[in-house]
Amino acid sequence: MFDQDEDRNRENEGVRWDRGQVLSQMFAEPVWAVRNLVSLLDSECSVPFISRYRREKINEIEPDKLRRMSLANEELKGVVKKATAVLVKLEKEEKLTPEIQAALESAQSMDEIEEIFAPLKSASKKSFAERARQNGLEALVGEIERNVEVVDFAAFAEKFKLDGDIVSHLKALCHELPVLLKCSRAAPKASTADSKKEPSRGDKEHGRGQDSDREAMKFERFFDSTDHVRNLHPHQIMAINRGEALKYLTVKVELSEAIYERYATFVRRKAIRRDATPACREIVETAIKDAYDRLLEPKMARMIRTELKLRGESAAIDSFSRNLKSLLLLPPVGGKVILGIDPGFKHGCKMAVVGRNGDVLDTLVCYLHSGSAEGKRFVRFVDDSECDLIAIGNGTACRETETVVASMLQRRLFRRSDTLAFCIVNESGSSIYSVSELAVRELPEMDANVRSAVSIARRLQNPLAELVKIEPRHLGVGMYQHDLPEKKLDVNSVGKRDFIQQVSQYRKEHRLEQLADALETEVAVVRSLFEFLQQRTDFDYRSAFQMPLFRRDIRRAEDLRVGDLLTGQVENVTDFGAFVDCGVSITGLIHTSKMRLAGRQVDLEIGDRVVVKVERVDVGRQRLAVSLSQRCQPVP
């Protein structure tokens, strides 16, 4: 059924390839499974729905890979749409030839279509080829081949303008032979009157203004670097692209001399006849060199940068999706009165006490770092609120606030010092939430700065309920998610709406096997669904995961020594390692090479509790390298 649908779709699309075949080659999956996937996507089935309820139809492709295939399918649909539009346009303008039509119907990327269409576009300023035709120079191409020595270069260039074989051969050479990416530090901008203005918050976030030099040093690794494009890791690609966008880096693609030599040899065999005169050969050699330097080499450089960008974005999306799932599944800390603190220096620490049901009990703005009087005020506030836990946001002044709270606990300044504990909570996006329409509706009379403290407390109390209020890209997990196209971070899609209703209705009259057949899914899926539906109302799937790590004291980074063991909790996972809150003033990084236990690689997730060993401490650069020593199991 599905394969036939795909065949019909391919016939209607008007191209000489089908998406199923192309995606099969791109992702190394069976053609039948990918064609089924394309049909499901074309029927507006969402990725979560397909992954959960149509796994047998798609060869049980993993969800992350399925999401990448869905994005690639959308890109291919765009290629089909563009090719069709160009064909219609050229036909109206009477420029469509059988050769051009065949080339457009075979094109599988926007770049290929643009390459074919570019010399045929109508514009007020006509191309050299169009001018050459108007001046009657097209006929001279034949004369060149007959060894006429005096020719016009513009007319001769037209002969090779639409030769897809040359471009395809050059692309293959770029993938086969060395291609280097050279980065250097960009020259600083000349000072202007505008540069004297107080930098805005956006300027600071993007490394401009007074923090520019410090932000630029984040890209120090690429200030004078040369890397083979095949050896670049995705996070390095994303870092280079960000550094270039922020004007800290200058980036250049350099094709090896071997690429040019083999390209030139290929064109000579194709374009120069054996009986060609020396004059004719010289003309062709000049055209080969000019075409490469002026057109083809820049085109290949753009193609390679595009491929690198897609590779980096694909890895970033994978990292984001894995981390987001782990973040949303963090277990709730229910039944507790929680004090949320949004730390700060100049504007003070914003505080909010949240009751066991999430309602706001009290708020305070306290300048905790300005003297003992404010410290006493904070102690009274904690005692009066009778809170069980303190949640400290991990933004500016986090570690300093953590130090103050830990010191007060150690000195037993609180009435409930024996039982009171604190933990660090990811506050990313809380400031954005605090000024959103949703926050205004929920907390209309509250100052926006204090709303962020409410969000921090509620994130500890029930992470999922609070985090869904915030745009995914602002949740602070993953790798360079702010540099990704917004549509690629869409996590709001859901499965078929009537699925559960169908299950409830059928279950009354049918066995599980009959129900699975009727819904075109597996018996195991239906059985799992009923297991969840039969749980008690207070059942929470997240309870099987690690609870937040609560502390009563902290250690100074200056006191750490190589070999020390620390207990921590994973905050974020990237393709180069995992970041761990180790209870010191610096977040630890477990490099992927150090993420092993008993000789086996360990896949960590946000919320995992681990024991790590200190490998290297650099207090000046605020860096802490650790290795995985033990992965703690959740406590039932």
N, C-alpha and C positions, 0 to 999 in steps of 0.2 A: 504493500500500500504506500509506504513512505517513499520508496525508491521511484515508484511510478509518478508520484506527486512531484518529486524533484525533477524528473525528466520533463514533465509538462512545464514546470517553472523555467527550466533551462531553455526550452523551445520558445517560450514567451519573452525571455529576456533579450534575445537577439544578439548573443555573443557566442563565441566558438569554444567556450569552456563553461563548466558548471561549478558553482561554489563548493559543492560537496567534494569534488575531486581536488580542487585547489587547497581547501582547508585540510583535507586528508594528508596531502603532501607537506603542508606547513607544520602540522602538529603530530605527524606520524601515528594517525589513528585509522582504523579500517574505513574504507570508502562507504560501505553500507551504513555504518554507525554515524558517520558525519553527515551523510545525506538525510538520515532520519532526524538528526539534530537540526539541520537547516529547515526541514519541513516543520518541525515543532516550533522553531523560532519564528518562521514565517506565519505560523498560526497564532502568534502572539502569546506563546507559552513563555513564562519567565524562567530565568536560569534556576532559581531555587525550586520551582515546581518540577522542572525537568530532572534536576539532580536528585530530588527526593522520590518522585513518583513515575519517572520514565527511564530509570537507570538501565533496565534491560534493553531498551531500544537504542541506547547510545554506547553500548559496550562498557557501561559503568565508568565513564570518564570522570575523573576527580573534579570537584566543584571549582577549584581555582583554575584549572585548565579549561574547564567548561566556560568560565567567565571570560577568559582570554579569547576563546574561540568565538564566543558571542560578539565580542568587540571586533574581531577580525571579519566576521560575517557582515557586520554593519558596514565596515570599510569596503568590502567587496561589493555590497549592494550599491554603495555610493559610486564605485567605479562603473558598474553597469549603467546606472542612471546618467552619469556624465558621458559615457560612450554613446549612449542612445541620443542624448541631447546634441552632441557634436555631429553625429551622423545626420540628424534631421537638419541641422543648421547648414552643413556643407551641401546637402542635397538641394536645399532651397537656393543656395548661392551658386549652384551648378559647378561646384568644385570637387564633387565626390567622384573618385575613380575607383575601379575594382581593387586596385592595390591599396589605396587609402582605406577603403571599407574593410578589407581583410585585416589590415594592420589594427584598425580601431576595434574590430570584433575580437581580436586576439589579445588586446592589451589587458593586463591584469593589475595595473596600478595607475594612480592619478598622474604620476610622473611620465609614464609611457604615453598616456593620452595627450598630455600637454606637449610632449615632444613631437608627436605627430601633428597636433593641431596648430602649434605655434606659427609655422611658416605660412599657414593658410588663413590666419586671422585677418579680418578686414580692419584697417585702421587708417586714421588720417595721414599718419606717416608710414608709408609703405615700406616693406622689407626690401633688402637688396635684391632678393630673388624676383619679387614682383616688379621692381624697377627694371631688372635685366630683361624680364619677359616683355615689358612694355617697349623697351628699346630694341627688341628684335634680336637679342643676344642668345636666346635659347638654342637656336640652330647651330651656334658655334661649338656646342658640345660635341656634335658629330664630327666637326672639322678637327677638333683636338684629337679625337680618336683616329683621324686620318692623317695625323702628324703635321697639322698646320701649326706653325711656330708662334704666330701672333694671335693671342687669345685674350678674352676678358675674364678676370678671376671670379667676378660675381656670378657670371653664367656657369662657369665650371663648378663652383661650389654647390650650385643647385642640384647637380647630378647626385651628390652624396647627402643632401640635406635630409632626405627621408629614408636613408638606408639604415633600417633597424638592426641589421646584422652587425654593423660596426659598433653601434652603441652597446648591443647585447654582449659582444665579444669583450669590449672594454670593461663592462660591469663584471663579467666573469673573471677578468684579470685582476680587478681590484679586490675580489674576494679570495683570489688564489695567492697573489703576491703581496709582499710587505707594503702596508700603508701606515704611516705614522701620524699621530696627533701631537702637535707641538703646542705647548702652552707657555706663556710668559706673563709676567706681571704688567698690567696695563699702566700706562703713564697717568699720573694723577691729573685730575681736571684743573684747569686754570681757575684761580680764585675769582669770584664775581661778587657783586654787591649782595646777591641773593644768598651767597654762602655764609654771610655774617648773621643771617636771621637765626633765631632760636629753632633748632630742628624739631619737627613734629614727631608725634609718636610713631607714625608710619616711617619717617626717616630713620628713627632709631632701630625699628624692627628690621629694616633692610640694610643696615650698616652704613648709613650716611650720617653727616653731621659730625658731632664730637666723638662718636664711637667708631668712625669710619676706619681708622687704622687698626683698631682692635678686631673689627669684623673682617677686615681684609686678611688678617693673619690666619683666619680659618682656612684660607685657600693657599697657605704657604707651600704645601706639597706640590702645587702646580705652578709656582712662580717661575720655574725654569725646568720644565719636564718634557720628556719625549717618550711616548709610549706607543707600542704597536696597538692598533685599534682592537685586535682580537684579544689582547691581554687585559684590556680595561674591564674592571668590575662595574656592575650596574651603579653602585653608590658613588664610584669615582666619576662616572659619566654624568650623573645628576649633579654632583658637586661642581664639575667643570661648567656645565650649562648654567648653573646658578651664578657661579663666579663671573662668567661672561656677561650674563644678563645684568648683574650689578656693577659692571664696568671695572671689576677688579682683575680680570684676566683677558688676555688676547689669545685666541685659539686659531690654529691653522692646520688644515689637513695637507699632508705632503705625500704625494704618490711617488713610488720608487722609480728610478730610471728604467728598470727592467719592464715596468708596465708600458712606458712609452715605446721602448724598442719593440716589444711584441705586438703592440697596437699598430705601430708603423709597418712592421713586416706583414701583418694581416691585410692592411689597406693596400699596400703595394701589390700583393698577389691578386687582390680583387680589382684594382683600378688601372694597373699599368700592363699594357700588352707587351708581348715579347719583342715585337717589331717597333716599339715606340722609339722615337728619336730622343737624343739627349735633351733637347729643348723641352720636349713633352714630359720627360721624366723629371726635369727640374721643376716644371710647373706643378706636377703632382706632389713632389716632395715639399715644395713650399706650402701647398694647400694642406697637406697632412700635418705639418708643423703648426701652421696658423690655426687650423681647426682644433687641434689639441690644446694649444696654449690659450686660445681666446674663448673656446666654447666647451670642449669636452672635459678638460681637466677641472674647470670650475663646476661643471655639471656633476662630475663624479664626486667632487668634494662635498657638494650639497647632498648628494645621495647618501654618502657615508655618514654625514652628520645626522641625517634623518634616520638612518638605520640605528645609529648609536642612541639617538633620543628615544626611539621606540623600544630598544632593548632595556634602557634604563627605566623608562616608564612602566614597562611590563613587570619588571622586578619590583618596582615601587608599589604597584597596584597589588601584587601578590603579598608583599610585606604588610601593606595596609589592611588587606582583607583578613589575613591571619591574626594580626594584632587586634583588629576591631572585634572580631569574634571572641577572642580571649577576654578583651576588656568588658564587653557586654555580658559575659558569663561570670564575671567576678561575683562571688557569693555575697548576699546581703548580710548586714550586721543588724538584725532586727531586735526589737525589744529593748533598745538602749536610748538614753538621752545623750545626744551628741552635741559637742561644741565645735562648730566649724570656724576656722581662722583663715582669712585671706591676708597673708602677711604683707607688711609694707613698712617703709621708713618715713618718708616725708609726709605721707597722708595717713600714717598710722596703720594698725592692724584692725581690719574689719572683722567683727565677731558676731555669730548668731548661734543661739541654742535651739536645737530642734528636738521636739518631743518624740515619744516612741512611735507615733503615727505620722511623723513628718511635719507636724504643725510647728510654726515658729513661736517659741516661748519668750525669748528676750534677745536684744541686740546691744552691741557696744562697739564704739570706736576707741581703741586704746593705743597710746603711743608707747608701746612696750619697751622700746629701745632708747627711751629718752630719760630714764631715771627711776629711782626707787619708788617715788610716789605713784607713778603709773603701774609699777609692778604690784604694789599693794592693792591698787584699784582692780587689777586683773585677778588677783587672788580672791578678793571679795566677790567678784563676779562669778568665778568658777564655783566657789562655795555656795553662793546663793542659788545658783542654777541647779546644783546637785547633779551635774552631768557625770556620765559613766565613762565617756571617752572623749578625746580631743583629736579632731581631724585638722591637720595643718596643710594648707595648699602648698604645692611644690614650686611656686613662682619666686619672684624677687623677695629677699629677706627670709626665705624658708629656713635655711640652715641656722641663721641667727635666732630666729624665733624658736626653732627646735631646741637650740642650746639653752635659751632662757627657760623654756618649759621643763626640760630635763633637769636643769639645775634646781628649779623650784621643787620638783618631785624628790630629788635627792636630799634636799634640805627639809623635806616634809612640811612645806608651807601651806599645803592644802588640807582641809579637814579630812578629805578622803584620799590622802596620799598613798595609803596602802593598796588601794584598788584602782586608782585612777591611772590610765595609760594613754599614750598618744600614738598616732601613726601619720605617715605622709600620704596625701591624696593627690592624684593628678588633677590639677585645677585648669588644665587647658580648655579653653572655650567658655569658662565661667563668666569672664568679663563680657564676652559677646552675648551670652544668655541674659546677663543682668540688664541689658538695654533692649532686649527683644520684646516684641508685642506679647508673647506668651508670658514672659516674666512680669510685665506690667499688669496683665490680667490676673496672674496668680498673687502678686504682692504689690498691689497698687499704691499703697501708702508708704512704701519702703524706699529708702535711698538706693540708687542703682549700685553704689559701691558695696552696700551691705548685702544686697541680693546675692552677690558672688559668694559670700560666706555661707549663706543658706544653701546654695548649690553644692558647695564643698561638703557640708555636713550631710546632705541628702545623698551625695554620691557614695559615701561610706555606708549609709543606712540601706539604700537600695540602688545600686549602681545602674541597673538597666532602666529603671523608671526615670532616673534623672538624666542619663546620658542621651536618651533618645530625643531629648528636647534640643540637642545641639547638632549643628551641621557636622557630618562625619570628619571633614577635613580639619576641623578645629579641635579635635579630641586629642591631638598631640601624640598619636601612635603611628608607627610605620616609618617610612623613610622618604623625605622630601615630598610629602603628600600635598604641600601647598603649591608645588610646582606642576601638579598634574591637572589636566583638563577636568573641569567640574563634572562633566557627564560620565567620566570614567570612574568616579567615586560614588555613583548613585547606588545606595544600598536600600532604597525604599521599595523595590519591587517585591511582590509577594506572589504566592501560587494561586491556583484557581480558587475563587471565592466560595464556590458551592461544594468544594470537596468534602468538608466535614459534614455538611448537611446531607450529602449523598451517603456518606458512611453511616450516619445515624439512622437514616431511613432504610437502607438496605440491610443493616445488621439485624433488624427486627425479623426479617423474612429469609435471609440467606446465610449460608455458611461463609467462612472467611475466603475459601477458595473461589466461590462464586462471586463474592464481592471484589476480589482482586482482578478476576477476569473482566468484570463489568467496568472497572475503573482503569483497566489496562496498566496495572502495576503489579508489584510482587506481594505474595502472601505475607512475607516478613514485614513489609511496610505497613500493611493493614493491621497486623498483629501488634506492632510497636505502637501504632496510633491508639488502639484500644487499651493498651497497657497504660498509656498516659491519661486517657480519658477516664480510666477506672481508679486513678490515684485520688487520695484525699484532697480536699480543697486547699489544705495548707502545704501540699507537696511542692517542692521547689527543686528543679533539676540542677540549679547552681550549687546546691548544698554539698555536692560531691567534690567541689573544687576548693582550692586553698583559701582560707580566710586571710584577711589582711594581717600584716605583721605588726603587732603592737609592741611598743618599746617604753621603757621607763628611764633610759639613759642613752647617751651617745658617746662616741669616741672621736677625738680630734684626729684629723688626717696627719698632723705632725707627729703623733704618737705611734703611728703604724710602722711596722717593720715587715720586711719581706719574709713570708712564711706564716704570718699571722692568719688565723682562721676567723672568718666573719659570717654571721647569719644575715641573709638578705632576701629581698623579694624582687622578682623580675618586673621592671617597669616598661620595657620596650624591647622588641626583637627586630633586627635588621638582617640583611644578607651577609653582613660582616661580623655580627656578634649580638650579644644581649646586654642591655644596660640594667644594672642591679642597684637597688637602694640597700646599701650595706650598713646603714646607721652611722655613717661618718659624713663629714661636710662635702665630700666629693662622691658623685655617682660612679660606681665601678663598671668597667667594661670587660665582659668575658668574650675574647676574640673567638671566632669559630674554631680556630685550631686548638683552643683550650677548653672547648665544650665537649669533653669526652669523659666517660666513666667506664672503667674496666675495658679500655681499649675500643669502646664503641662510641660513635657520635650520638649526642643527646639533643633532641629537639625540645627547646624550652619555649614556654608560652608566658604571656603576661599573667602575673599573679602567682607563678610558681615560687615556692619557698626553697632556697638553696643555701648550702654552705660553700663559701668560696675561700680560696687561699690567695693572699696578697702576693703578686708577682713584681709589681713596680709602682712606686708612688712618686709623683711629680707635683708637689704642692704649688709651685710657682705657676705651672701651666694648668693646674686644677685637673689632673689626670690620674686615674687609679686603674691599673691593669690587674685583673684577678683571673684565676682559673677555677673551673668547677671542681669542687671536692666531694659534694654530696647533694643529691636532690631529695628533699624531704617529701614524704607522702602526706596527703591530707589526713587530718585527724577526724575520724567519724563523729 
